[in-house]
Structures are given as C-alpha cells and as structure tokens.
C-alpha cells in the first residue's frame, strides 16, 4: 500500500486494508490475552490463533513482531482461578518471578538494558511516532486500573496554552477532540474530567520539582508557606541577596522594601454547591495564604474606619461593605514590589465583603513574613487610600508587626489627585526621601493580564481557582525574572539621563533665587522630612502660600488705619464687584435654567444684605450725605452686557422693567459713590486711588493664573508621552 500511487487507491483497496489491519490486531490480542503468558507449544501456523495465512501477513511475522514488544507491554490477564483468592494483581508479578508474566527466555539481551520504570514508578512504553521511535514515560490518570495515558509533552503544552493563550481545560479538550476526528466527535470518549485532573496534578508536580522536593526529605503534602512560589530576585532580602554588612551602608534607604497594594473586583467567584469536596493542593504554599489561617485572622481582626485626614469619598471605601448573594468571593487584594512588579508570596487574598482594612492588613503582614523584612530596612506601603488606611494601622496590627519596624505610607500619583490638596504633599512619593521614582500603579498592569483568566476561574472550584491564579501569578514573576537583566540595564540608562536633566533644571531654577532664601528653604525641608513619620502634617510646608478667594476679598477690604472715607469707598467697591458677579450669573441662566442652579443663585443676594447694612454704618461714620437720589436705571454698559448674555443663551432676554410696586433686586441697587454722582463733596480722587488698588490686586491674580497654566503646559502636557 505504501508504494501505491494516490490514483490507484480504490474503495475496494481501502476496505481490504481495513480488514487486514483488523485481523492483525486480532492476532496480537490473541497473543496477549489468550495464552496468559505461556508460549511453549504455540504453533504460528494455527489458524485458530494466527489466521488462515491468506492475508498479506502470516502468523510467524505477527509472532516475531509481538516478541519485540513483549518486555514493554503489561502482562496478560492471569486466568488462573487461584489468583482471585490469593489477591494476585494482574501485571504485577508472573509465575516466572520477573514481574512481567513473560518468560525470561523471550527477552533478548538488548532489551534487558532498557529501564522498565522511571523514578516515580511510571511505566516506560515504546511509542512509534511519525518522527521516530521513542521510549517515553507515561503519567496515568488512575492508579488502580490504568486505561488512559497522557504524554508529558501534552500536559506541558496545555500548561503553556493556559498561561499564554488563557485557554481553559475545556477548550483544550475540545481542540484535542477535533484534531482526533474532524467529524463525528460524539464517538470519541469524553476524557474532560480525567484531563482536568491530570492537568492539576502535573502542574502541582512541576512546582514540587522546581522547589527541590525530589532531593529533600520534606513532606510534599505540607510545604512551608509560600515555598512553592517565586519572588523578585532584585528586591533587598537579608540572607538572600544582601551582603552581611548591609546595615553599615551609608545609603540605607536603598534597602527599604516598597510594596504596592490594590484590589481587583473582577476576580470574583460564583458560589459552589459542594465546597467541602475540594482537594487543596496548594493551600498556603503558593501566592495565596492558608485558608484556615486567613479566616481566623478575619474573625478576630479590628476594623476602624475614619474620615481623617482626607474627607473625600473613594470607591474602595464605598465597596467595603458590599457583598453578593451569587458570589462567595467578591474579588482579590494583592501586594507587589513597587520597583519591579513581582507578586509577593502569600499575599493574594480573597475578598468576601468588599475591600476592607483587615484584608489589606493580613496581606501586608504576610508580605513582611514571606520577604523576610528586617526592622532596620523599613517598609513603605503604597495604597490608593493610604491617607485613611494608615490612621489606625498600628492600633490594628501593632502586636503583629516586627519590633522596631517603621511603616511609611504613600499614595500613587494617579490617585493622589483625586484627594484633597493636602494629601499630595503628605503622601505622594515625590516628597518622600528614599522613595525614588516608582510605579505606584504597577499592579494595574498585572491585573490586566490576570483578568483574562478570571472568567475561567469564576466557575471553577475554590481549590482549582486558587491554583489557576497562583500559576498565572508565578508565571508573571517568572517572565519578569527572565527579562530582569535587560530591564534593569535599560532603566539604569534612563535614570542617569533623568538625573542629569534634573540637576540641570535644579541649577537653573536655583540661580533665580538668592542664597539666603535657598538656605532657608533647604533647612525648612530637612526639618519637615525628619518629623514626617511622626507628624505628616508638617509636609504642608511644600504647599504654595497663595491666598484663596476669600483671603483676596479680605485683602481688598479697607484697612483699619484708613480714614472713614477711605474705608467707606473701598467697602463700596467690594460690594459693587459682588453685585456685578451676581448679575453675570443671573444672565447666564438663560430662559429655562436648571432648578438647582436657580436655587444657588437665589442664595447669592442673601449674602449681600448684611454687607449693605455694614456699608450704611461706614457711610454714616464718614458723614457722607446723598446729593440727588434718583431711580436706578440701566446704563449703557449694562445694556451691552445684556447683548452678550443673549449671544450665550441663544435667546433674547427681555429688558427688565421697574414699576412703582416692584422691589429693586439687591444686586441692582445703585451704591453711593462719587463716580455715580449721588454724594456730596469732592471725593473723586479718593475713589480713584481705591480703584487703582483694586485693579492691582486683580492683575496679580491674573499673573498667578497665567503662570500656573504655563507651568502645566510646559512641564506636564508637553512633557507627557
């Protein structure tokens, strides 16, 4: 058949070949099963056993080929009735004492040199494949009646497909079924459950192998916490990658551990019906902690909420008390090293009722334990809501922290701008000595990869879900380790260029300030940095000392040392400015304003009423008399203002009218001023001086706004990637 051309293959030839193959397999089956290991007296020409000799093969050929496979095939079933009573297990030992049930004479000397089993007692089988003959070990999916064997290459291939392609066991099983038979897949045996079980066992065995369990005497069923996980090789760890005299190094800040904590609410889990049937292979040995230990900590943990020092409301706090009836796990909290993004062993903890303080507390404590943090190193935790999380941190876990350990806290640059202004100077890493330039949001990039496996893990058993998350977290650390050298070399070059650029900018900026002011600033900065851990409010010295709007209004108020006339005019100008502001906001409402905006603007004139009372008192103190009171009218400037408002709203605003019964709005009441011509005496020069003072204050405010916008454009927007 091998020499036949494709055009010569008629249906009859295929049928004949199929019949020949079936007869040949029947012969091998007779040789294996019917003779029960006894070959003496077998006649290769016996048609009852070897066929009638009319096919393309003969019995002698089948017998010779079978003898070649004898040493590597399981022994035939022992049909001896006494075997059942004696407890004999077929294929374990034969009458010949060789353990194969095959006479020693039938095994040639060359075959005796090949191993029968590997170190794990997995049977070696000779496999003939398209690319050659292989002598391979198989891992069985059952240990009582071996019927299904999975190639180790297949299990490794599935592991890589799961890690890189995020393919589930079900998807991979469907792929194998289609590759086996493109049509009629229903006729293929369903091995999904066996394949899923073997996938879990194989990945567990690989972790044991990588951890050295083939050479040590430890119990693989009870490995130490985090011993089957990998961590960052570059983060400072005493006893692993630090010299013995690291405590004497003058640059001690470089040995500080910096962790980033964050929650992930996409990694939830649907409640399962029979969780008690789970088989836990990595309970506490990988990235996730021991489940019993974690639940016991949550049972006795302290939860103390606070609004200080930042009163803003955050999503993490709002979700702290959320739970789900459909899900028994609502998400994850994890810690990674801030400089390199490696998951920390034993810190991948589940969330049962939102992101609470006690969840992060446990993950933080396990990070200190698994990375062997020394109290002299110090530790920093970067967390989205560190301003609130750190307030009662020591009250919650002081008794569990290493003695003498200083815990610093920070907020990443992305989230700190959603806080109050004070949080920026108190908690951003820019103003923390020794923090350097770190990626406070580096965990988000890890989540984006882990979220791809979340749909598969959502409906898995709790034990299998933990293994999947652990496998992907360890694989993330593994790939980062392989790229560590190239990454650090690239970052070193970037850091050197950044330092040179920063030094140049600092020198140019310092040249614009006198030396005395520079010394004052430097001493002030060193002083607040020394007391930062004890009093974080001291960092407010970095804030720009720019008066707010209320302070500017008070600055425009008349000074107590001014004459009564000056006080009266300056106060009148301040009220006039408020009147113009209210009139502008009223015009911008349009013809159909929002109800909430109307309510806000209606409250603005109420604030002018007490100011008018005070203005009247100042006027009486200055002995100012009205010259010629007139009914208020709309001047040309206000009419022009109305036209601008019509362009904004797109609709024509009717001109206000005034009858004898209408009340004059407080924002339109004409004030007594020399420029309005309704006061006696020659006081115009006093009003001109007051208006110059007012204009000077507004010009300063404009300069500050322009400077701030220019800085944002030149140093933030233009410099952004």
Secondary structure as UniProt FT lines:
FT   TURN            2..3
FT   HELIX           6..8
FT   HELIX           11..29
FT   HELIX           30..34
FT   TURN            35..37
FT   TURN            40..41
FT   TURN            44..45
FT   HELIX           47..50
FT   HELIX           59..69
FT   HELIX           70..72
FT   HELIX           82..86
FT   TURN            90..92
FT   TURN            95..96
FT   HELIX           104..106
FT   HELIX           109..112
FT   TURN            119..120
FT   STRAND          123..129
FT   TURN            130..131
FT   STRAND          132..137
FT   STRAND          139..140
FT   STRAND          149..150
FT   HELIX           152..164
FT   HELIX           169..180
FT   HELIX           185..187
FT   HELIX           192..210
FT   TURN            211..215
FT   HELIX           220..222
FT   TURN            225..228
FT   TURN            238..241
FT   TURN            244..245
FT   HELIX           246..248
FT   HELIX           252..255
FT   STRAND          257..264
FT   STRAND          269..270
FT   HELIX           275..277
FT   TURN            283..285
FT   HELIX           291..300
FT   HELIX           315..318
FT   HELIX           319..321
FT   STRAND          327..329
FT   STRAND          331..337
FT   TURN            338..340
FT   TURN            345..346
FT   STRAND          349..351
FT   HELIX           357..370
FT   TURN            371..372
FT   TURN            375..377
FT   STRAND          379..382
FT   TURN            384..385
FT   HELIX           386..389
FT   TURN            390..392
FT   HELIX           393..397
FT   HELIX           398..400
FT   TURN            403..404
FT   STRAND          407..411
FT   HELIX           413..416
FT   TURN            417..418
FT   HELIX           421..427
FT   HELIX           429..431
FT   TURN            433..434
FT   TURN            440..441
FT   HELIX           442..458
FT   HELIX           462..482
FT   HELIX           484..510
FT   TURN            511..512
FT   HELIX           515..530
FT   TURN            531..534
FT   HELIX           536..542
FT   HELIX           549..556
FT   TURN            560..561
FT   HELIX           564..587
FT   TURN            588..589
FT   HELIX           595..621
FT   TURN            622..623
FT   HELIX           636..649
FT   TURN            660..661
FT   HELIX           666..668
FT   HELIX           674..676
FT   HELIX           684..712
FT   HELIX           713..717
FT   TURN            718..719
//
